[in-house]
Amino acid sequence: MAITAAMVKELRDLSGAGMMDAKRALTETDGDMQAAVDWLRTKGLASAAKKSGRTAAEGLVGVSSANGVGVAVEVNSETDFVAKNADFQSMVASIAAAAMNVADLDALLASPVGDKTVSELVTDKVATIGENMHVRRMARIEGDTVASYVHNAAAPGMGKIGVLVAMKGTDNGIGHQIAMHVAAANPASLSQSDLDPAMIEREKNVLTEQARESGKPDNIIENMIKGRMKKFFEEVTLLNQKFVINPDITVAQAASEAGVEIVGFARLEVGEGIEKRVEDFAAEVAKTIGG
């Protein structure tokens, strides 16, 4: 297929690779964006840690927890100015409170807040604030106790990143520390057993190709792959990550020493995975002047 400049730019944004390398990767993979990212990684031309989604949309994540239940909701707006608006923040708090009584996003949108549903409340705010906004995501977890943390807090219980950690046992403060760890480390799953199989397969394929390019014997390559996959699991699964507060132990060990077991977590970041539209005001003015 034809490789366009827009495709090259997208791949550069996703991978951090140079223009010619990005174009070659797309050519080699017949325009498959994800395969092109993997191709660049195989060649050592892209960072393994580069995220495919880019935080772009504005808004807030609101969290609420009580009696072993925790919820987090992402409410998006067009600009950060609106996210700092007291009316918008009040709406986010109301939506987070309503989320405590439902199981999923569809139920939340139909849930009552005063004399309106959440969906109607948002529609009204769009009219009064004058900016498009919507409730994008909701997460709900349960445990004996649930700890929460918000990063870049704009108001109590809401910020740019919202984290929930569910535990078995009595929380003595470790839950908040682990929630802070989740905000910083952004694990892909709780443990290796619940990691997306497609993610594991992709990583193994990339590491296999990298190892083969070393030219080493097959038995050495096999051990290289095992070692690198072990390191991969340690980096992306919460229980196996090094605890940011004490890197000498894992998160699982920190929880065990505190007398609790982590049974689940959720992390929502505002605009995660949404590409933000970047306005070129100089170009817009020039276009207007030119008629």
C-alpha positions in Angstrom: 0.0 0.0 0.0 1.0 3.6 -0.4 2.9 5.1 2.6 1.7 8.6 3.3 3.4 11.4 5.1 0.7 11.3 7.7 1.4 7.6 8.4 5.2 8.4 8.7 4.4 11.2 11.2 2.1 8.9 13.3 4.7 6.2 13.5 7.4 8.8 14.5 5.1 10.0 17.2 4.5 6.5 18.4 8.1 5.2 18.3 10.4 8.2 18.5 12.2 6.9 15.4 13.7 9.0 12.6 11.7 9.9 9.5 13.5 7.5 7.1 13.5 4.6 9.6 9.8 5.2 10.1 9.1 5.1 6.4 11.2 2.0 5.9 9.4 0.2 8.7 6.0 1.0 7.2 7.2 -0.2 3.8 8.5 -3.4 5.3 5.2 -4.1 7.1 2.9 -2.9 4.3 1.6 0.0 6.3 0.6 -2.0 9.4 1.3 0.6 12.2 1.6 -1.8 15.1 3.8 -4.2 13.1 5.9 -1.2 12.1 6.5 -0.3 15.7 7.6 -3.9 16.5 9.9 -3.8 13.4 11.6 -0.7 14.7 11.9 -2.2 18.1 13.5 -5.3 16.6 16.1 -3.1 14.9 16.7 -1.2 18.0 15.3 2.0 16.5 12.4 2.5 19.0 12.1 2.4 22.7 10.4 -0.7 24.2 8.8 1.5 26.7 7.3 4.0 24.2 3.6 4.1 24.7 1.3 3.7 21.7 -1.4 5.9 23.2 -0.8 9.6 23.8 -2.5 11.5 26.6 -4.3 14.3 24.8 -7.9 15.1 25.9 -8.4 17.3 29.0 -10.6 16.8 32.0 -10.4 15.0 35.4 -10.5 11.5 36.9 -12.7 11.4 40.0 -12.3 8.6 42.6 -14.5 7.4 45.4 -14.2 4.5 47.9 -16.1 3.1 50.9 -16.8 -0.2 52.5 -14.5 -2.2 50.3 -15.7 -0.7 47.0 -13.8 1.8 44.9 -14.7 3.5 41.7 -12.8 5.8 39.3 -14.4 7.8 36.4 -12.8 9.8 33.6 -14.8 12.9 32.5 -13.3 14.7 29.5 -13.4 18.3 28.5 -11.9 20.2 25.5 -9.6 22.4 27.6 -7.7 22.4 30.9 -9.5 25.7 31.7 -12.7 23.8 32.1 -11.1 21.1 34.2 -10.2 23.9 36.7 -13.8 25.2 36.6 -15.7 24.7 40.0 -18.9 23.7 38.2 -17.1 21.0 36.2 -15.3 19.7 39.3 -18.7 19.6 41.2 -20.1 17.6 38.3 -17.2 15.1 38.4 -17.6 14.6 42.2 -21.4 13.9 41.7 -20.6 11.4 38.9 -18.0 9.6 41.0 -20.5 9.4 43.9 -23.2 8.0 41.5 -20.7 5.4 40.2 -20.5 3.8 43.7 -23.9 2.3 43.1 -23.5 0.9 39.6 -21.4 -1.8 37.9 -20.4 -0.3 34.5 -20.4 2.8 32.3 -23.7 2.3 30.7 -25.4 2.0 34.0 -23.6 5.1 35.3 -24.8 7.2 32.4 -28.4 6.2 33.2 -27.9 6.7 37.0 -29.7 9.5 38.7 -28.0 12.6 40.1 -30.7 14.8 41.6 -33.6 15.1 39.1 -31.4 14.2 36.1 -29.4 11.2 34.8 -25.7 11.5 34.6 -26.0 11.7 30.8 -28.5 14.6 31.1 -26.3 16.3 33.7 -23.4 16.3 31.3 -25.6 17.6 28.4 -26.7 20.5 30.6 -23.1 21.4 31.5 -22.1 21.4 27.9 -24.8 24.0 27.3 -24.0 26.2 30.3 -20.1 25.9 30.2 -20.0 26.0 26.4 -17.6 23.2 25.8 -17.9 19.6 24.7 -17.5 17.0 27.4 -18.3 13.4 28.1 -17.9 10.6 30.6 -15.4 8.3 28.9 -14.5 5.5 31.2 -15.3 3.9 34.6 -13.4 1.4 36.7 -14.8 -0.5 39.8 -12.9 -2.8 42.1 -13.7 -4.6 45.4 -11.8 -6.0 48.3 -11.7 -6.1 52.1 -10.3 -2.6 51.8 -9.8 -0.2 48.9 -7.1 2.5 48.9 -7.1 5.4 46.4 -4.8 8.1 45.2 -5.1 11.0 42.7 -2.1 12.6 41.1 -2.0 16.3 40.1 -5.1 16.8 42.3 -7.3 19.7 41.1 -9.7 19.2 44.1 -10.2 16.5 46.8 -10.8 13.1 45.1 -10.0 14.2 41.5 -6.9 14.8 39.4 -5.2 13.9 36.2 -4.5 10.3 37.3 -6.8 8.3 39.6 -5.7 5.0 41.1 -7.5 2.3 43.2 -5.9 -0.6 45.0 -8.1 -3.4 46.4 -6.6 -5.6 49.2 -7.4 -8.6 51.3 -6.7 -7.8 54.9 -6.6 -4.7 57.0 -4.9 -1.7 55.4 -2.4 0.0 57.7 -1.4 2.7 55.2 0.4 0.5 52.6 -2.5 0.8 50.2 -2.0 4.5 49.7 1.7 3.9 49.0 1.0 1.1 46.5 -1.6 3.3 44.8 1.1 6.0 44.4 3.4 3.3 43.0 0.7 2.3 40.4 0.4 6.0 39.4 4.1 6.2 38.8 4.9 2.8 37.3 1.7 2.2 35.3 1.7 -1.6 35.4 -0.1 -3.5 32.6 -1.6 -6.1 34.9 -1.6 -7.4 38.5 0.4 -10.6 37.7 1.8 -12.6 34.8 -1.3 -14.8 34.8 -3.7 -12.0 33.9 -1.4 -10.2 31.4 -2.9 -10.0 27.9 -1.7 -13.1 26.0 -1.4 -11.0 22.8 0.9 -8.6 24.6 3.1 -11.5 25.8 3.3 -13.0 22.3 4.2 -9.7 20.7 7.0 -9.1 23.2 8.3 -12.6 22.8 8.3 -12.2 19.0 10.2 -8.9 19.2 12.8 -10.3 21.7 13.2 -13.4 19.5 14.0 -11.4 16.5 16.4 -9.2 18.4 18.2 -12.3 19.8 18.5 -13.9 16.4 20.1 -10.8 15.0 22.9 -11.3 17.5 24.1 -14.3 15.5 24.5 -16.5 18.6 23.8 -20.2 18.7 20.2 -21.4 19.2 20.7 -22.6 22.8 22.2 -19.2 23.8 19.3 -17.4 22.0 16.8 -19.5 23.9 18.3 -18.5 27.3 18.5 -14.9 26.2 14.8 -14.9 25.4 13.9 -16.5 28.8 16.0 -14.0 30.6 14.5 -11.0 28.7 11.0 -12.3 29.2 11.5 -12.6 32.9 12.7 -9.0 33.0 9.7 -8.0 30.9 7.3 -9.6 33.4 9.1 -7.9 36.3 8.7 -4.5 34.6 5.0 -4.7 33.6 3.2 -6.7 36.3 2.4 -4.9 39.6 3.2 -7.7 42.0 6.7 -8.3 40.4 7.7 -4.6 40.0 10.3 -3.1 42.3 8.5 -1.0 44.9 9.2 2.6 44.2 9.4 3.4 47.9 11.8 0.6 48.6 13.4 -0.8 45.4 15.1 -3.6 47.3 11.7 -5.5 47.5 8.9 -6.1 45.1 5.4 -4.7 45.5 4.1 -8.2 46.5 6.8 -8.4 49.2 5.9 -4.9 50.5 2.2 -5.9 50.7 3.0 -9.2 52.4 5.2 -7.5 55.0 2.3 -5.1 55.8 0.0 -8.1 56.3 -2.2 -7.6 53.2 -2.6 -9.2 49.8 -3.3 -7.1 46.6 -6.3 -8.5 44.8 -6.8 -5.9 42.1 -6.0 -2.3 41.0 -7.3 0.2 38.5 -5.5 3.2 37.0 -7.2 5.9 34.8 -5.3 8.8 33.3 -7.0 11.7 31.6 -7.0 11.4 27.9 -5.0 8.2 27.8 -5.0 6.8 24.3 -6.7 9.8 22.7 -4.7 11.8 20.1 -5.0 15.5 20.8 -5.7 17.9 18.0 -2.9 20.5 17.9 -3.9 23.8 16.5 -1.4 25.7 14.4 -2.6 29.2 15.1 0.0 30.9 12.8 -1.1 28.8 9.9 -4.7 29.4 10.7 -4.2 33.2 10.7 -2.2 33.0 7.4 -5.0 31.0 5.8 -7.6 33.6 6.9 -5.6 36.5 5.6 -5.0 34.8 2.3 -8.8 34.5 1.9 
